Amino acid sequence: MLPAAHALLVELDAEAAITRRVLDRVPADRYGWTPHPKSLTAGQLAQHIATIPANVARILETDGMDVTQRGLHYASCDSQASLLAALDASVAAAREALGKLEEDHARAPWRITAGDREIVAFPRLGAIRTVALNHWYHHRGELVVYLRLMDVPVPIVYGRSADESPLAQPGA
């Protein structure tokens, strides 16, 4: 396995566990909640976050993405079980794709276009980092803000949160 792919797998697994903690906190009765009319609902954002890791596989299976061909419809999750199942399936797709990654393919260009106009091109490894993983972390942070605004205790993402600390004594 490529060292870069191995490093991405280790990161993917660690971040998937964090993402699961965050998604697990989204109350099913608040899936329709939104902080602003231009924002996604909590259910739409949670479902989007659950499915982002599969973008790793899409990046490795395609030469790019034409943004004019993408719709702006975001499905909402319908239950906690289906949300976490979507995360598991998405992470599994990313893991499988990374496990097959070869050097030449990792370095090959991947492009974002708007029709015939190229917006940006990356080596595939760079696209995985930017279009998949960084995108995932960005939206997970957004969902953490939703949780705070809904007055839901925020789980530990890195270090501690205002609601949880790894330093706290059990039962304290």
C-alpha positions in Angstrom: 0.0 0.0 0.0 1.2 3.5 -0.8 2.4 5.3 2.4 0.2 8.3 1.5 -2.8 6.0 1.2 -2.0 4.3 4.5 -1.8 7.7 6.2 -5.1 8.7 4.7 -6.7 5.5 6.0 -5.4 6.1 9.5 -6.8 9.6 9.4 -10.1 8.5 7.9 -10.6 6.0 10.7 -9.9 8.5 13.4 -12.0 11.2 11.9 -14.9 8.7 11.2 -15.1 8.0 15.0 -15.2 11.7 15.7 -17.9 12.2 13.1 -19.9 9.4 14.5 -19.9 11.1 17.9 -21.1 14.3 16.3 -23.8 12.7 14.1 -25.0 10.7 17.1 -25.9 13.9 18.9 -28.3 15.3 16.3 -31.8 14.8 17.7 -34.1 13.1 15.3 -36.9 15.5 16.3 -34.7 18.4 15.2 -33.8 17.2 11.7 -35.9 20.0 10.2 -34.2 22.7 12.3 -32.1 25.4 10.5 -30.2 28.4 11.9 -31.0 30.5 8.9 -33.2 30.4 5.8 -30.1 30.0 3.5 -28.7 27.1 5.7 -29.3 23.4 5.3 -31.5 21.8 7.8 -29.8 19.8 10.6 -31.0 16.6 8.9 -29.7 17.6 5.5 -26.3 18.7 6.9 -26.0 15.5 8.9 -26.8 13.3 5.8 -24.3 15.3 3.7 -21.6 14.8 6.3 -22.4 11.1 6.5 -21.9 10.6 2.8 -18.8 12.8 2.1 -16.2 10.1 2.7 -17.5 8.2 -0.4 -16.2 11.2 -2.4 -12.8 9.6 -1.9 -13.9 6.7 -4.1 -15.5 9.1 -6.6 -12.3 11.0 -6.9 -10.4 7.9 -7.5 -12.9 6.6 -10.0 -13.3 9.7 -12.2 -11.1 12.4 -13.8 -13.0 15.2 -12.3 -16.3 16.9 -11.6 -18.3 19.3 -13.7 -20.1 21.6 -11.3 -22.7 22.5 -13.9 -23.9 18.9 -13.8 -24.4 18.8 -10.0 -27.7 19.5 -8.4 -28.0 21.5 -5.2 -30.6 19.2 -3.6 -29.5 17.8 -0.3 -31.5 14.8 1.1 -32.3 14.7 4.8 -31.7 11.7 7.0 -34.8 10.0 8.2 -33.5 8.2 11.3 -30.4 7.9 13.5 -29.9 4.3 12.4 -30.0 5.2 8.6 -27.7 8.2 9.2 -25.1 6.1 11.0 -25.5 3.3 8.4 -24.8 5.9 5.6 -21.7 7.0 7.4 -20.5 3.4 7.7 -21.1 2.7 4.0 -19.4 5.9 3.0 -16.3 5.2 5.1 -16.2 1.7 3.8 -16.3 2.9 0.2 -13.4 5.3 0.9 -11.4 2.6 2.7 -11.8 0.2 -0.2 -10.8 2.8 -2.8 -7.8 3.9 -0.8 -6.7 0.3 -0.4 -6.4 -0.1 -4.2 -4.7 3.2 -4.9 -1.5 3.0 -7.0 1.2 5.6 -7.4 0.5 6.7 -10.9 -3.2 7.1 -10.3 -2.6 9.0 -7.0 -0.5 11.6 -8.9 -2.8 11.9 -12.0 -4.7 15.1 -12.3 -8.3 15.5 -11.1 -10.2 18.6 -12.2 -13.2 20.6 -11.2 -14.8 22.3 -14.2 -17.7 24.4 -15.1 -18.6 23.1 -18.5 -15.5 23.5 -20.7 -13.8 25.9 -18.2 -11.4 24.4 -15.7 -11.8 25.9 -12.2 -9.0 24.0 -10.5 -6.8 20.9 -11.0 -5.1 18.8 -8.3 -3.2 15.6 -8.2 -5.8 13.0 -7.0 -4.2 12.9 -3.6 -4.7 16.7 -3.3 -8.3 16.3 -4.4 -8.9 13.7 -1.7 -7.5 16.1 0.9 -9.3 19.2 -0.3 -12.5 18.0 -2.0 -13.2 15.1 0.4 -11.5 15.3 3.8 -11.2 19.0 4.4 -14.8 19.4 3.1 -15.9 16.8 5.6 -14.2 18.5 8.5 -15.6 21.9 7.5 -19.2 20.6 7.5 -18.7 18.6 10.7 -17.6 21.9 12.4 -20.7 23.6 11.0 -22.9 20.8 12.5 -21.2 21.3 15.9 -22.3 24.9 15.7 -25.9 23.7 15.0 -25.7 21.5 18.0 -24.6 24.4 20.2 -27.4 26.6 18.8 -30.0 23.8 19.5 -28.6 23.6 23.1 -27.4 20.0 22.5 -24.3 19.0 24.4 -21.4 19.1 22.0 -19.2 16.0 22.0 -15.4 16.1 22.1 -14.0 16.6 18.6 -10.4 17.5 19.4 -9.3 17.9 23.0 -12.4 18.9 24.9 -15.7 20.8 24.4 -17.5 23.1 26.8 -19.7 20.1 27.6 -17.2 17.3 27.8 -13.6 16.8 28.9 -11.3 13.8 28.7 -9.9 15.0 32.0 -13.2 14.7 33.9 -13.5 12.0 36.5 -16.1 9.4 35.6 -19.4 10.1 37.4 -18.2 13.5 38.5 
